[in-house]
Amino acid sequence: MLPNMHDAEPIPEAARAEIDRLLQSGDLFRYHAPEDAPVSLLEQEFAVELGSKFALAVSSCSAALFLSLKAMGLPRDARVMIPAFTFAAVPSSVIHADCVPVLCEVTDNYRIDMTDFEAKLPGVQAVIISHMRGHTSDMDAIMALCDTRNIPVIEDAAHSLGTTWHGRNIGTIGKVGCFSFQSYKMINAGEGGIMVTDDADLVARAVILSGAYEHNWRKHMDRKDNSTELEAAFDRWQNKLPLYNLRLSNLAAAVIRPQIPILKNRVQEGRRNHDHVATLINQSPWISVPAKLDPENRAPDSLQFNLDGMSDSDVQAFVGVAAEMGVKVQVFGLTTDNARAFWNWEFLPEQVELPQTRAMLMRACDTRLPARLTQSDCEAVATVLTQAADQVMGPLRVYGT
Ligand SMILES: *Cc1c(COP(=O)(O)O)cnc(C)c1O
């Protein structure tokens, strides 16, 4: 029996009482209450959870990326490097910020190709590292290259909440880290995002840009240890910046907050499921799951793997057979209009070709693997994937006929 892999994670019961209270009071706007609004409490709790000085909750991770770029005060047409394997929202955020995306090659382990990254770095004024599907790029190498050139790094950790690098939370290594609360991410609020940083000036600018009009920024100073530094920054930026109104609602915060204490569990279960399925399907001669990097401890809620030795039509046939057997697999480069295939980003100022990333996208498969699956669910999924590959390729071809 195959599990339901489509549904998002259910919302903890604890959210109900708070949502009820908000519905009765009508207190849904984050700046309505004089203090301790659910969005403010979420920001404080999230900053503590991640080990960051400041957090700003906004309407999506895309909004967080856009505000990060704006808050850095990049000049118009600044070049911003992004990986060529990411979600369309990432180049979009660069374009919204009046900057120019520079696409960098990705290797077949879904991470940034450091040779291409270094080659394209001259002339780049900021970098967004998308840890796509929670696969962490080599942050040691990236920070070393960017720090010596004074290039700020934004981590798009939308899908990496709970991942660590040398034991440190992903999203806290670059200057800013951005996370998503969209339904298919580790914490599900339907929509929502948050950014974390230790830079008071940057967060003050982002707070105002996000829509803290007049003196609403005062409601971001609940943590007394930070408030002097923040107040000076807010004073500097009062009335100096446009408002984009990308705030989060108290209702979303009420859905998010009870998920923070269960995050560690979800991460462990997701990793256990992922690693179990990965071990099983890696035994197939047609399937390979790239290994994680050494310093990385992943928090997966989905599974990516490459199909080896298959033609395009074999790959299509594999997807069809797996679907018939009950497991939906998407090949990033083969599904029509896929938002993670760079050639579909026709809104870019110029189209570029990245042959290595393209080759990866034509063989890389994506399937959800929610944390709530049991061990036998995982085994059923692995069986479908290996049998679908065998059925398409025929076991005999293993021996090179
Ligand atoms: C989901 C996702 C985003 C976009 O997040 P939203 O909250 O939906 O804007 C950006 N980057 C990556 C890597 C994602 O997985």
The ligand as a MOL file (V3000), in Angstrom:
LIG
                    3D

  0  0  0     0  0            999 V3000
M  V30 BEGIN CTAB
M  V30 COUNTS 15 15 0 0 0
M  V30 BEGIN ATOM
M  V30 1 C 9.9200 27.5550 -2.0510 0
M  V30 2 C 11.1710 28.1800 -2.4630 0
M  V30 3 C 11.2530 29.5590 -2.7050 0
M  V30 4 C 10.0480 30.4680 -2.6820 0
M  V30 5 O 9.4320 30.5270 -1.4150 0
M  V30 6 P 8.0400 31.3220 -1.2740 0
M  V30 7 O 7.8360 31.4030 0.2080 0
M  V30 8 O 6.9990 30.4780 -1.9350 0
M  V30 9 O 8.2120 32.6350 -1.9100 0
M  V30 10 C 12.4760 30.0930 -3.0410 0
M  V30 11 N 13.5760 29.3220 -3.1290 0
M  V30 12 C 13.5450 27.9990 -2.8990 0
M  V30 13 C 14.8180 27.2060 -2.9760 0
M  V30 14 C 12.3480 27.3750 -2.5650 0
M  V30 15 O 12.3240 26.0570 -2.3480 0
M  V30 END ATOM
M  V30 BEGIN BOND
M  V30 1 1 1 2
M  V30 2 1 2 3
M  V30 3 2 2 14
M  V30 4 1 3 4
M  V30 5 2 3 10
M  V30 6 1 4 5
M  V30 7 1 5 6
M  V30 8 2 6 7
M  V30 9 1 6 8
M  V30 10 1 6 9
M  V30 11 1 10 11
M  V30 12 2 11 12
M  V30 13 1 12 13
M  V30 14 1 12 14
M  V30 15 1 14 15
M  V30 END BOND
M  V30 END CTAB
M  END
